[in-house]
Amino acid sequence: MNKTTKFSPEVRERAVRMVLEQRGEHGSLWSAVQSIAPMIGCVPNTLYEWVRRHEVDAGEREGVTTAERERVKALEREVRELRRANEILKLASAFFAQAELDRRLK
């Protein structure tokens, strides 16, 4: 991960759980987030994104789950590596084919 994470997964889970538990006591999800975010020490937008990510992962909201996103990243990384390997093999093949032609012409 490129950016450092200030909050541990346990803190994130507890904060999301607090929002979900207190959601009914507030007029909206956003107001619940705004009341809990200062207790955690984060900005409301950050906590709201954690709640949305939890809802997607739980199947309560449309979107790509964290597991699917990680799988796609891993597959994209593998494709990049395979393409790089193919390019190296193509160059090596061309080099050896040229060397064989040069050997035959001598």
C-alpha positions in Angstrom: 0.0 0.0 0.0 1.4 3.4 -0.9 -0.1 5.5 1.8 0.4 4.8 5.5 -2.7 3.7 7.4 -3.2 5.6 10.6 -6.0 3.3 11.9 -5.7 -0.4 12.6 -8.3 -2.8 11.1 -9.6 -3.3 14.7 -10.3 0.4 15.1 -11.9 0.6 11.7 -14.2 -2.3 12.5 -15.1 -0.9 15.9 -15.9 2.5 14.4 -18.1 1.0 11.6 -19.9 -1.1 14.2 -20.5 2.0 16.3 -22.0 3.8 13.3 -24.2 0.9 12.4 -25.4 0.5 16.0 -26.2 4.2 16.4 -27.7 4.7 12.9 -31.2 4.5 14.3 -30.6 7.2 16.9 -29.7 9.7 14.2 -31.7 11.1 11.3 -29.3 9.8 8.7 -26.2 7.7 8.2 -24.2 10.9 7.7 -25.3 12.4 11.0 -24.3 9.1 12.8 -20.9 9.3 11.1 -20.4 12.9 12.0 -21.1 12.2 15.7 -18.7 9.2 15.9 -15.8 10.4 13.7 -14.4 12.8 16.3 -14.4 10.0 18.9 -12.3 7.9 16.6 -10.0 10.8 15.6 -10.8 10.8 11.9 -12.7 13.0 9.5 -16.3 12.1 8.8 -15.6 11.4 5.1 -13.0 8.7 6.1 -15.4 7.0 8.4 -18.2 7.2 5.9 -16.0 5.5 3.3 -15.3 2.7 5.8 -19.0 2.2 6.4 -19.7 2.1 2.7 -16.9 -0.4 2.1 -18.3 -2.6 4.9 -21.8 -2.4 3.3 -20.4 -3.5 -0.1 -18.4 -6.3 1.5 -21.5 -7.4 3.4 -23.6 -7.4 0.2 -25.8 -4.6 1.5 -24.7 -2.2 -1.2 -23.8 -2.5 -4.9 -20.1 -2.5 -5.8 -16.9 -4.5 -6.0 -16.0 -6.1 -2.7 -12.5 -5.8 -1.2 -11.7 -9.4 -2.0 -12.7 -9.0 -5.6 -10.6 -5.8 -5.9 -7.6 -7.5 -4.5 -8.0 -10.5 -6.8 -8.3 -8.2 -9.8 -5.1 -6.4 -8.7 -3.3 -9.7 -8.4 -4.4 -10.8 -11.8 -3.4 -7.5 -13.4 0.0 -7.8 -11.8 0.4 -11.3 -13.1 -0.6 -10.2 -16.6 2.1 -7.5 -16.5 4.7 -10.0 -15.4 3.7 -12.4 -18.1 3.8 -9.8 -20.8 7.2 -8.7 -19.6 8.4 -12.3 -19.8 6.9 -12.8 -23.3 8.7 -9.7 -24.5 12.0 -11.0 -23.1 11.4 -14.4 -24.8 10.6 -12.7 -28.1 13.8 -10.7 -28.0 15.8 -13.8 -27.0 14.2 -15.8 -29.8 15.0 -13.1 -32.4 18.6 -12.9 -31.1 19.2 -16.6 -31.4 17.5 -16.8 -34.8 19.8 -14.1 -36.1 22.8 -15.8 -34.6 21.8 -19.1 -36.3 21.4 -17.2 -39.6 24.8 -15.6 -39.2 26.4 -18.9 -38.4 24.9 -20.5 -41.5 26.0 -17.7 -43.8 29.7 -18.1 -42.8 
